[in-house]
Amino acid sequence: MHRGTRMAPVVLVAVLLVLWELIARLSLLPRPEFPTMTGTAVELVRLLGTSQPWLASAQTLQAWALGMVIAIVLAVPVGIAVGTNRMLYRSVRLVIEFLRPVPSVALIPLAILIAGAGLTSKVGLAVFGAFWPLLLQCYYGMQDLDPVAEDTARSFGLGRFARFRHVALPSAVPYIATGARIASAIVLTVVVSAEIVIGAPGLGREVFVAQTSGAYETTYAITFLIGMLAWGLNVGVSAAERRVLHWHPSQRPVEA
């Protein structure tokens, strides 16, 4: 990869930050609701020197991790089962198509009634949001089998379980990894949204409290922190995906 290609995202971010500062300095947007970039950066540094954002980040990450693990444990086996049994897929297709479009945020009142305004509600909503992309990716992976590889395995006398292990599962793993990457972003979005609406401990609640109290620089600083957390999680999940799929053609380095 050329150096210019690597530097392009950094340059773009720098340009956007400069534009932010100029727009705020020239009062093109209302002040103090739109603070300067430098003021927000100073506030972010101040916050990071206290325990408040670290504790809130840990609470958000805890809900994210639990939501991801539970969603994977539930969705992957179901997706594999549905993908390998056409009759089962026809039986549950209506339920999937009915529940899949329902946004997790719409279930917040129900979650509060069932589990209260705490960690359980956040995790439950996150699992619901992440379950469907994971399930569908597993299903697509099980359907996208190479018929030549499957026929070859059958001709060598491999049984049903051996064909699943050596042919079907390796074919589905890239789809499952893609589903996990999609689910990771969904889970963080749902968790932060639930913290804002429910008031459960975490970065979302910190943003809401700062905004309602008129601390706009703090609001922008915590929002920026959430963005950095999302970027870090995406980098981590992508790195794990590359490690798991090191054998897959999609992970081969692109020639310059």
Buried (B, 14 or more C-beta within 10 A) or exposed (E): EEEEEEEEEEEEEEEEBEEBBEBBEEEEEEEEEBBBBEBBBBBBEEBEEEEEBEBBBEBBBBBBBBBBEBBBEBBBEBBBBBBBEEEEBEEBEEEBEEEEEEEBBEBBEEBBEEBEBBBBBBBBBBBBBBBBBBBBBBBBBBBEBEEEBBEEBBEEEBEEEEBBEBBBBBBBBBBBBBBBBBBBBBBBBBBBBBBBBBBBBBBBBBBBBBBEEEBBBBBBBBBBBBEEBBEEBBEEBEEBBEEBBEEBEEBEEEEE
